[in-house]
Amino acid sequence: MKSYLLSIFFLANCFVSFSQNGFKDQITLSPNEPSIGLHIGEDTINKRYVLSGEFVDQNLGRWTTGFSIFTLDGLLDTVYTHQKDSIFFSSVSNYSSINNNNYCVLGLGARTRNVVCLDLLTDSIFVQNQIDGFENVFDGIVSAWGFIQSKTQNNSIISGSYKYGENGEFKDAALYQIGDTFKYYTSGNSIRHQTALNLKRNSKDEIVAAAVNSSVPFDAASDLSYTFFINEDFELIRDNIFSPSNPNFSLGKGMVIDSEDNILVTGARRSGPFSQLGTPGVVKFNPEGIYEWTSFLGNNINNVDGWGRWNSIIEAIDRDGYIVAGSESYQTTNRDTMISKAALAKISNTGDSLWMRTFTYRNSINIREQFETVIATSDGGYLAGGSSADFTAVEEKDWPWVRAIIIKVDENGVLDTNAVSVIDIGDLEAGVNMYPNPVSEQLFITQSVDESLHLQIYNLRGELIEKYESQNKDHIIIVDVATYESGVYILRAIDENGAIFSRRFVVK
């Protein structure tokens, strides 16, 4: 058996696990009002969640940007839609920003690129910053794929591309700031088919962009991903476009800079010139923007239409890896059955798959369900949002054909509707004990609290391996782990009041 080394440590005096309620829901206000979830955030001021995206408002008769308010228990409270300007699409980015009591997302109008915000104190919607995508100081067409707020909060920094030439045949990666002060940076070199898909800020206050180099037009399989860095004055710090290690990888929407300034992006290695996403995965660059590794994950079957993809990535709460959100797909070769399930997964800091969960909201032979975004919540869980689109929805009971979806899971990606209580570390250590750890043959489990406990053992994929009942403090459970695969397992204990706590152990 392989040997594993696990460092287990506890906080001194007290470990707090906040009240954590899992839930899973979809928005079906009216059969004639489809909706798509694209961004998600936690409003800690008003203690609620915000799921935003695109929404068909029948009063307007069109798509517009919408903000759906959920309670911490997962109940839909209110849906607000943008009424004034023609901002049809907010699907270009899955990032949301909460600053100065404003929850903001990126949206597109017929000609404009906009940062649209919900005032969390008044629940009013307004356009914070805007630029005409066709008539501007660039004297060319600018696209918008990602954004962050500037340090002054009055400006927005957008990533995209700048098209120019008589027929717009040239395309440079571009970052530009709109609001009180306009600034911009374009890659402007001999490679004329580039796009900055996303941007974040690192601990040095450098603006880091993840870009794709499509130097071979109409051949997605030749795409290369790279990074570049600029300062607050939009001056180039370093550019890795010509690094020989740049991966053959087409970028998606997801990007995160972790606690050590490593850069991770989602996307796929495409298998042909016109394939959608090919094999989806995650790429990691070091803090200098140099490529480190690619991790391909998921069990997609015949993914030629790209329904299986990873759209969002964040650092795990305990900083031992990363959480990705997206979908896993299956389709027949003749495409009479095409299904994707919304998915969450965790990978280690070195790209190894730790667990993966799929979730289904509706059943059909032609349905696309996916998570677009995921965040860590203040109670130690994860919150994801996305959409469920049934392309065979002909009966009114199946309308609206596309619906925004939301899910709240625990730190292991498990949908648990039971609340987790506050645990004192003294009670935790006194309550359940196990030895030896690591273990190779027999694991002994004892308890010092005189009450009945339900004990469950899970692997890191969330699969239940065994379960036991411990009646009182005189009860000793002996678990034969000789047949277990080497690795990390979780012992979960549930007391008579429904309080849940867990311990990890290693089988070597």
Number of C-alpha atoms within 10 A of each C-alpha: 10 8 12 12 11 13 4 8 6 8 8 8 8 14 14 14 17 15 15 24 19 21 18 21 16 21 21 18 14 12 15 15 20 23 31 27 32 28 30 28 25 21 19 12 9 10 10 17 23 22 27 31 29 26 28 20 21 12 7 12 10 12 21 25 30 26 24 21 22 20 15 18 15 18 14 18 11 12 16 17 21 24 15 11 11 17 24 20 19 29 21 17 25 27 26 25 18 17 13 9 16 21 23 27 30 32 28 26 17 11 14 19 25 25 28 25 27 25 17 19 10 9 15 13 22 17 18 18 19 19 19 16 21 16 13 11 10 15 13 16 18 26 23 27 25 27 27 24 21 17 11 8 12 13 20 24 24 28 28 26 26 30 25 17 11 8 7 11 10 16 24 24 29 25 30 21 23 22 17 11 9 13 14 17 18 20 21 14 10 8 16 21 20 28 29 30 31 28 27 21 19 19 12 8 12 17 22 24 28 27 28 25 27 21 16 14 12 12 15 23 22 20 25 22 26 25 24 22 22 19 15 13 9 17 12 16 12 14 17 18 21 10 13 9 14 21 22 20 28 28 30 25 23 29 29 22 23 18 11 11 17 17 26 25 31 28 25 28 25 23 16 15 14 14 16 21 27 24 21 30 25 28 24 24 22 15 16 16 25 19 22 16 14 21 17 18 20 21 15 20 16 17 24 21 15 20 28 32 31 33 29 28 27 23 22 23 17 9 13 12 19 24 25 30 30 31 31 29 26 19 20 12 12 7 13 10 13 21 23 29 24 28 26 30 23 28 21 17 14 14 19 13 19 18 18 22 20 17 18 14 17 14 10 14 15 17 24 25 30 33 30 32 31 30 25 21 19 13 15 17 24 25 23 30 32 31 25 27 24 22 14 12 16 11 10 10 9 14 19 23 22 26 27 28 26 24 19 28 23 20 19 20 23 18 19 15 15 14 15 21 16 15 16 14 16 12 12 16 13 13 19 21 14 19 13 15 14 18 18 18 14 15 19 15 18 19 22 15 17 13 13 16 24 16 20 17 21 17 19 18 17 17 12 12 12 12 13 13 14 20 15 15 16 11 14 14 16 12 14 13 15 14 9 15 14 17 18 18 21 18 19 18 22 17 16 10 8 14 14 20 18 14 16 18 20 19 25 20
